[in-house]
């Protein structure tokens, strides 16, 4: 049955200061069941309206609900995942195609993106980074220093990178030769000359995730000099745990099951059984590492879990911090 679409009503709030400065965009509810960013943005908007938080330099745009259909359905996606294959199209078909035609130009008008997400199972918040500076064909980039400096200011000690490389490999394994399928908001932002962070703030319905999202907004506004300084400035994190995604594993069958209630960053040992497929075969860890984004409710052919490894040394440390 085809999903009944509500009117395409995308809303954003823009604040521009007299003094020139950076341009920031903050997104909530790219996935409709991830509410922490939307609730945090609403709190920040109330403080701006009350004069408690002042936009004194540059420009900031808030998008409380990036995917109205998914939000209305209270599901991760409406007709497809907005955070995959995000790009404008002259031939929109699915609801998220129309959203992309509105959102992508809006992203391109800014220099910095903060995208606020949450995850299925309990776990510690973490920040998703882009690649090191490079001129390669997959994700060329030149703002790694600025992006990592922003990550250090958020008060979150765990960093993860390697998303697009890993996703492109997974797509190729599925027979999809389009590496752009892994492109989401931050990847698109980097492709148009900016930089950005995805923050996984905590479990979907955990009130603490809203507090993490709110702190990330405030810290980003302060770091970029967009807002008035808080009474207690945010101290940058200088010692972080840095991991790199190495593998994405898809569900084979709808009734594949995990052998335990995995949480993101639970440790894996090579050869350990992670789950059981509906045909009786098992999913084994092919290396020592950590499980990431375990999704027991995933559908067949969709991402079931990821595997990450610790990066040797602390390559995310920024000189001078």
C-alpha positions as CSV (number, residue, x, y, z in Angstrom):
1,X,0.0,0.0,0.0
2,X,1.4,3.4,-1.0
3,X,2.1,5.7,2.0
4,X,-0.3,8.7,2.1
5,X,1.8,11.8,1.9
6,X,1.1,14.9,4.0
7,X,1.7,18.2,2.3
8,X,5.4,18.9,1.7
9,X,5.8,21.5,4.4
10,X,9.5,22.0,5.3
11,X,10.3,24.7,7.8
12,X,13.5,26.4,8.8
13,X,14.4,29.3,11.1
14,X,17.1,31.8,10.1
15,X,18.9,34.3,12.4
16,X,21.4,36.7,10.9
17,X,23.5,39.0,12.9
18,X,24.7,42.5,11.8
19,X,28.4,41.4,12.3
20,X,29.7,39.1,9.6
21,X,30.8,35.6,10.6
22,X,30.4,31.9,9.8
23,X,27.2,30.4,8.6
24,X,25.9,27.3,10.4
25,X,22.9,25.0,9.8
26,X,21.5,22.6,12.5
27,X,19.3,19.7,11.6
28,X,16.9,17.6,13.6
29,X,14.8,14.6,12.7
30,X,16.5,13.6,9.4
31,X,15.1,10.3,10.7
32,X,11.6,10.7,12.0
33,X,12.0,8.5,15.1
34,X,15.1,10.4,16.3
35,X,13.5,13.2,18.3
36,X,16.4,14.6,20.4
37,X,17.6,17.1,17.8
38,X,14.1,18.5,17.2
39,X,13.5,18.9,20.9
40,X,16.9,20.5,21.5
41,X,16.4,22.9,18.6
42,X,13.0,24.0,20.0
43,X,14.6,24.8,23.4
44,X,17.3,26.9,21.7
45,X,14.7,28.8,19.6
46,X,12.7,29.6,22.8
47,X,15.9,31.1,24.3
48,X,16.6,33.1,21.3
49,X,13.0,34.5,21.2
50,X,13.4,35.3,24.9
51,X,16.7,37.2,24.4
52,X,18.6,34.7,26.6
53,X,20.7,33.5,23.7
54,X,21.9,36.2,21.3
55,X,23.0,35.6,17.7
56,X,25.8,38.2,17.5
57,X,27.9,37.2,14.5
58,X,27.2,35.4,11.2
59,X,24.2,33.4,10.5
60,X,22.5,30.2,11.9
61,X,19.7,28.2,10.4
62,X,17.7,25.7,12.4
63,X,15.7,22.9,10.8
64,X,13.7,21.2,13.6
65,X,12.2,18.5,11.4
66,X,14.1,17.7,8.3
67,X,11.8,14.8,7.2
68,X,8.1,15.8,7.9
69,X,6.7,12.5,6.6
70,X,9.0,10.3,8.7
71,X,8.2,12.5,11.7
72,X,4.5,12.2,11.2
73,X,4.8,8.4,10.9
74,X,7.1,8.3,13.9
75,X,9.4,6.1,11.8
76,X,13.0,6.2,10.7
77,X,12.0,7.0,7.1
78,X,8.9,7.9,5.1
79,X,9.3,6.3,1.7
80,X,13.1,5.9,1.8
81,X,16.1,6.9,4.0
82,X,16.7,10.6,3.6
83,X,20.3,10.1,4.8
84,X,21.3,7.9,1.9
85,X,21.9,9.0,-1.7
86,X,21.1,12.6,-0.7
87,X,21.3,14.7,-3.8
88,X,18.9,17.0,-5.8
89,X,17.1,15.3,-8.7
90,X,15.1,16.6,-11.7
91,X,12.8,13.6,-11.5
92,X,11.7,13.3,-7.8
93,X,9.6,10.1,-7.2
94,X,9.7,9.4,-3.5
95,X,8.8,11.8,-0.7
96,X,12.5,12.1,0.4
97,X,13.5,13.1,-3.2
98,X,11.3,16.2,-2.8
99,X,12.8,16.9,0.6
100,X,16.3,16.6,-0.9
101,X,15.5,19.1,-3.6
102,X,14.7,21.6,-0.8
103,X,17.4,20.5,1.7
104,X,20.4,20.2,-0.5
105,X,20.4,23.8,-1.8
106,X,19.8,25.0,1.8
107,X,22.9,23.0,3.0
108,X,24.9,24.6,0.1
109,X,24.2,28.1,1.4
110,X,26.1,27.4,4.7
111,X,29.7,26.6,5.7
112,X,29.1,24.3,8.7
113,X,26.6,21.6,9.5
114,X,25.6,20.1,12.8
115,X,23.3,17.1,12.3
116,X,21.7,15.6,15.4
117,X,20.8,11.9,15.5
118,X,20.1,9.1,18.0
119,X,20.4,5.3,17.9
120,X,18.3,2.2,18.6
121,X,20.0,0.5,21.6
122,X,21.6,2.0,24.7
123,X,25.1,3.4,24.4
124,X,27.5,6.3,24.8
125,X,27.1,9.4,22.5
126,X,29.7,9.7,19.7
127,X,30.6,12.0,16.9
128,X,30.9,10.9,13.2
129,X,33.8,12.6,11.4
130,X,34.6,12.9,7.8
131,X,37.9,11.9,6.1
132,X,41.3,13.4,6.4
133,X,42.1,16.0,3.8
134,X,42.4,14.3,0.4
135,X,41.8,14.8,-3.3
136,X,40.6,11.3,-4.0
137,X,37.6,10.4,-6.1
138,X,35.2,9.3,-3.4
139,X,35.1,12.1,-0.8
140,X,37.7,14.9,-1.5
141,X,38.0,17.2,1.4
142,X,40.0,20.2,2.7
143,X,38.5,21.1,6.1
144,X,39.6,18.2,8.2
145,X,41.4,20.4,10.8
146,X,38.3,22.7,11.2
147,X,36.0,19.7,11.4
148,X,38.0,18.0,14.1
149,X,38.4,21.2,16.1
150,X,34.7,21.5,16.1
151,X,34.3,17.9,17.2
152,X,36.6,18.5,20.2
153,X,34.4,21.3,21.5
154,X,31.2,19.2,21.9
155,X,32.1,17.5,25.1
156,X,31.9,14.0,23.6
157,X,34.9,11.7,24.0
158,X,34.3,9.2,21.3
159,X,34.9,9.9,17.6
160,X,34.2,7.6,14.6
161,X,35.2,7.9,11.0
162,X,35.3,5.7,7.9
163,X,31.6,5.9,7.0
164,X,31.6,6.6,3.3
165,X,34.5,4.2,2.4
166,X,32.8,1.4,4.3
167,X,29.4,2.1,2.9
168,X,30.7,2.2,-0.6
169,X,32.3,-1.3,-0.1
170,X,29.0,-2.6,1.3
171,X,27.0,-1.2,-1.6
172,X,29.4,-2.8,-4.1
173,X,29.0,-6.1,-2.3
174,X,25.2,-5.8,-2.7
175,X,25.7,-5.2,-6.4
176,X,25.1,-1.4,-6.3
177,X,28.0,0.3,-8.1
178,X,26.8,3.8,-7.1
179,X,29.1,5.0,-4.3
180,X,26.9,8.0,-3.8
181,X,24.3,5.8,-2.1
182,X,26.2,6.3,1.2
183,X,26.0,10.1,0.9
184,X,24.0,11.7,3.7
185,X,23.8,15.2,5.0
186,X,27.5,15.6,6.1
187,X,28.8,13.9,3.0
188,X,26.7,16.3,0.8
189,X,27.9,19.2,2.9
190,X,31.5,18.3,2.2
191,X,30.8,17.8,-1.5
192,X,29.7,21.5,-1.8
193,X,32.8,22.9,0.0
194,X,31.7,23.0,3.6
195,X,32.2,20.7,6.6
196,X,30.0,19.1,9.2
197,X,29.4,16.6,12.0
198,X,26.8,14.0,12.7
199,X,26.3,13.6,16.4
200,X,24.7,10.4,17.7
201,X,23.4,11.8,21.0
202,X,22.1,8.6,22.7
203,X,19.2,6.2,22.6
204,X,16.1,7.4,20.8
205,X,13.8,7.9,23.8
206,X,16.4,8.7,26.4
207,X,15.9,12.3,27.8
208,X,19.7,12.5,28.3
209,X,20.0,12.5,24.5
210,X,18.1,15.8,24.3
211,X,20.5,17.3,26.8
212,X,23.5,16.1,24.7
213,X,22.0,17.6,21.6
214,X,21.3,20.9,23.3
215,X,24.8,21.1,24.6
216,X,26.2,20.3,21.1
217,X,24.2,23.2,19.6
218,X,25.4,25.7,22.3
219,X,29.0,24.5,22.1
220,X,29.0,24.8,18.3
221,X,27.5,28.3,18.4
222,X,30.2,29.3,20.9
223,X,33.0,27.7,19.0
224,X,32.1,29.5,15.8
225,X,31.6,32.8,17.7
226,X,28.0,33.0,16.5
227,X,26.4,33.4,19.9
228,X,27.2,35.3,23.0
229,X,29.6,33.4,25.3
230,X,27.9,31.3,28.0
231,X,28.5,32.0,31.7
232,X,30.7,28.9,31.8
233,X,32.6,28.4,28.5
234,X,32.8,24.8,27.1
235,X,36.1,23.2,27.6
236,X,37.4,21.3,24.6
237,X,38.0,17.5,24.8
238,X,41.7,16.8,24.2
239,X,41.8,13.1,24.9
240,X,39.4,11.1,22.8
241,X,38.8,7.5,21.8
242,X,39.0,7.4,18.0
243,X,37.5,4.5,16.0
244,X,37.2,3.7,12.3
245,X,34.3,1.8,10.7
246,X,35.7,-1.2,8.8
247,X,32.6,-3.2,7.8
248,X,28.8,-3.0,7.4
249,X,26.8,-6.3,7.6
250,X,23.4,-6.5,6.2
251,X,20.5,-8.7,7.4
252,X,20.0,-11.6,5.1
253,X,16.5,-12.5,6.3
254,X,13.9,-10.6,8.2
255,X,14.0,-13.1,11.0
256,X,17.8,-13.0,11.6
257,X,18.4,-12.5,15.3
258,X,21.2,-11.3,17.5
259,X,22.5,-13.7,20.1
260,X,22.4,-11.0,22.8
261,X,21.2,-7.4,23.3
262,X,24.2,-5.7,21.7
263,X,24.9,-2.0,22.4
264,X,27.1,0.2,20.2
265,X,30.8,-0.2,21.2
266,X,30.4,-3.5,22.8
267,X,33.7,-5.3,22.3
268,X,33.9,-8.1,19.7
269,X,36.5,-10.9,19.6
270,X,37.5,-12.5,16.3
271,X,35.3,-15.6,15.7
272,X,32.6,-14.5,18.2
273,X,29.0,-15.3,17.2
274,X,27.1,-12.0,16.7
275,X,23.8,-13.3,15.4
276,X,22.0,-16.2,13.8
277,X,20.5,-16.2,10.4
278,X,17.0,-17.6,9.7
279,X,18.6,-20.4,7.6
280,X,20.6,-21.6,10.7
281,X,23.9,-20.1,9.7
282,X,25.7,-17.7,12.1
283,X,27.2,-14.2,11.7
284,X,30.8,-14.2,13.1
285,X,33.1,-11.3,13.9
286,X,35.9,-11.5,11.4
287,X,38.2,-9.4,13.5
288,X,38.7,-8.0,16.9
289,X,36.8,-4.7,17.2
290,X,33.5,-3.1,18.4
291,X,30.0,-3.4,17.2
292,X,28.3,-0.2,16.1
293,X,24.6,0.6,15.2
294,X,23.2,-2.8,16.0
295,X,19.7,-2.8,14.7
296,X,17.6,-5.8,15.6
297,X,14.6,-4.4,13.7
298,X,16.4,-4.0,10.4
299,X,14.7,-5.5,7.3
300,X,16.4,-8.0,5.0
301,X,19.0,-6.4,2.8
302,X,19.4,-3.4,5.2
303,X,22.2,-2.5,7.6
304,X,22.1,-5.0,10.5
305,X,25.3,-3.8,12.3
306,X,28.7,-2.2,11.7
307,X,32.1,-3.2,13.0
308,X,34.7,-0.6,14.0
309,X,38.3,-0.7,15.2
310,X,40.4,1.6,17.4
311,X,42.6,3.9,15.4
312,X,46.2,3.5,16.4
313,X,47.3,6.6,18.4
314,X,45.0,9.6,18.6
315,X,44.9,10.9,15.1
316,X,42.0,13.2,16.1
317,X,44.1,15.2,18.5
318,X,44.4,18.8,17.4
319,X,47.7,20.7,17.9
320,X,47.3,23.4,20.5
321,X,44.4,21.8,22.4
